[in-house]
């Protein structure tokens, strides 16, 4: 179940408030909610406040603590505990269920903030046409032409398929799970390319398949390929932040008197190995 912790980090990584790199944006007294409900897990909600953005600012996030936050569903109402840094948690004994509608509620700055969602079903018939591939390590550490043979050996694309009779939204996350993975491409020490590129994901689709290109894998070793079943509000947020990250805009949200996302997710996982030729 640890897999859901870094999936949630990936999802939260999408910017919920688009902003411009020119001038500043006036702050508004509107809370921003980040919550992804997972079947079989307890409840975790992050609430922050929109603050002014400018070229001089380091962060555009200010946590909101001390609110009375509840989530109701399945005939139960759960009071969440404020633990600081804008995080609110339910008791660890709470286990969310598929198909139940859950409703978030709290009051902030004289307004009642609310949202509701349902946890989608676990993906069905998720399979890959390959369980492993071979890649050749490329050494660019000395600059110039690569050593080690170069290239990816003509490996074919990895085809992933699943059932989707209702045209729901799905996307794939790939995560290298090795403790100290060996890179496929050895970069120079002074490279400006970020070193933490062990994860990548596809965009949400309403189809029944997607393909992974072998050159998307940056490390050798074992990987988890996770198929995420998400609701339409997540797909709308993904499209908005993916295409307007440099514009001043209000992202789509289903939260009354607030911004952000309160949605359910579910997943299935395949193991995949990248072997060194």
N, C-alpha and C positions, 0 to 999 in steps of 0.2 A: 504493500500500500504506500510505500515511500514515493512511488512514482507520481502520486497526485501532488505532492509538495512542490516538485519542480515544474509540474505542468501548470499549477496555479501561478508560480512565479513567471512563467512564460506568458500566461494570459494577462497578468497584471502589468507586464512589461509594455503592453500597448498603451500609447499615450491617450488619456481620457480627455485632455483639454488641449486642443490645437492652439498654437500661438504663432505670432509673427516674430521674425528676428529684427524687425524695425520698430522703434518706438516702444510703447508700453501698452498693456491692457489693463483697464480699470478693474479693480477687485469687485466682486459682488458677494453678498452674504448668502451664498448658495452652497450647500454641502455636496461633496462628490463621493459617491459610494462605489466600492469595489468589493464584490462578493461573488464567489463561484461555489455553488452547492453541489456536493458530490455524494452519490448514493453510498450508504454505509459509513459515512464520515460525520463528524460533528460540524457545527456552524462556525465560520470565521468571516467577519465583516470588517473592512477597513473604511474609515470615514475621514475625509480631509476637507480642507477649505480652499477655495480658489483665492489666490493672492496675486498682487501685481506682478507682472512679468516685464523685465527690461533687460537691456544688454548687460547691465551691471549685476543683475540678480543671479544667484547660484541655484536657487530652487524655487519652484512655483507651487510647492505643497506645504500646507500647514495642518498638522493633525488636529482633529477635534476629539477631545476626551470628555468623559463624564456625562454622556448622554444616557437616557433611558431607552434602550433599544430592545425591541422584541421581534421574534420571528414566530409566526403561527402557521400550523399545518397539521393535517391528520387528526384534528380534534385536540391538539396540544398547543400551548403557547410557551415559548422558551424565552426567558429573560437573559440577555447577553451581558457579560461582565466586561467593563472597560478596564483594560490592562495597560493602557498607556500607548503612546505613539499612534493614536487613532485606531487601535485594534480592539475589536469586541469579539468575545468568544462565548460559546455555549458550554454547558457541562460536557465533559468528554464522553459521558454515557449516552448522549444524544446520537442517534443513528438515522440519518435521512433516508428516505425511501423513494424509489422510482414511481412516477405517476402521481405523486402527491403535489398539490399546489401549496407553495409556501409564500407567506406574505410578510414583508418587512415593514416596520413602522417605528417612527420616533419623531419627536418635535424638536425643531431647531429655529432659533431666531423668529419665534412667533408663528412658524408655519409647520404644518403636519406633513412630514415626508413619508412616502409610502411606495411600495413596489411589490410585484408578485411574479413568481416564476414556477415552472415545473421541471423536475429532473427527468431528462429524456432516458430512454431505454439504452441498455448496453448494446454496442454494435454487434451485428450478427454476421456470421460467415466471413469474418475478416481473415484473408489469406494473402500470401505473397508467392509469386512464381519463382522466387529464389530465396534461399536461406543464408547465402554467403556470396561474396565476390572476392577476387584477388586484385590488388592494386600494387603498383610499383612505386616505391618511395622516390621522391624527387628532392635533390639536395641543391638548394639555392643559397646556402649559407655563405659561400665565397663569392657570390655575385656571378655575372657572366652566364654562360650556358649551363643548364642543369646537368648534374651527374646522376648516375644510377639508372640510366636507360630512358628516363623521362616518360611522360604519357601515362595513360591509365589502362593500357593493354586492350583497348577495344571492348571493354565490358559492356554488355547490353543494359538497357534501362531496367530498373526493378519495378514490376507491375504489381500494384496493390489493389485488391478488389474487396467489396463487401455488399451486403444486401441493403437496398434503400427503396422500398416500394412506395414510400410516402414523400419522396423528394425532400427529405430533411437535410440539414447542413452537417457536413463532416469536414474535418481537416486532419492532417497527419503531422505529428511531432516526432523527430528522430533525436535520440540522446545517446551519446557515448557513455557507458557506465563503468569504464575502466578507471582504477584509482590513479594510475600514472600512464595515460595513453601515449603511444608513440605517434607522432604526427606523420601524415602522408607527405606533406611538403615541409622541409626544413628551411626556415626563413633566416635571413641574416639577423644578427643580434640587434642591429639598429632599425629593424623593420618597424613601420608605424601601424602595421596590421594588428588588430586586437588578437591577443593570444587565446582568449576564452571564446572559442567558436565550436564548442563540442555539441551544440544543439542547433537544429534548423527545423523549419516547419513549412508546410504548404498553406495556400490560401483556402478558405472554406469553399466547398463545392456542394451542389445538390445532386451530384451524380453517384456512380457506384464504383469509381476507380480513380486512381491517380498514379503517377510514375515518379520514381526517384532517379535522378541522374547520378551515376557513380562518382562524378567529380564534386558532388555536394558533400561527400564524406571527407572530413578533414583529419580523422584519426583512425588508426587500426584498432582492432579488438572488437569486443562485444558491444552491441547497441540494442536499445529498446526502440521499436517502431510502434508508436502509440496512435491509434485511430480515435479521435475525439468526436463524439456526437454532441453537437451544441444547438442551442436555440437560435432563432432568427435574429434576436437582438445582438448576440455576439457577432454574427456575420455582418450586420449593419455597422457595428462599431469598427470592425476590422476594415471594411471598405472605406469608412470615413477617415480613420487615422492613417490608412495606407496611402490615400490620395490627396489629403489636404493638410499634411503635417507642417507646411510652411505658410498656411493661411489662417487668418482669424475666422473661426467658424464655431458654431455650436454643434457638437457631435450629437448623433441620435441617441436618445435615451428613453427608457420606459419608466423612469423614476419621477413620480409627481413631486414637484417643488425641489428638485435636485438634479444633478448630473450623474453620469457614471453608468454602472451596470450591476444588476442583481439577477443572476441567471444560473441555471442548472447545467451541469456537464456530466457525461459518462464516457467510459473508454474501454478499449480492449488493446492488448499488447502482444506483439510478436518479438521474438529474439532474432537478431541478425548479426552476422560476423563479417568484418572486413579483414581479410587475411593479407599478409605481406608476401608478394611474389619474390 
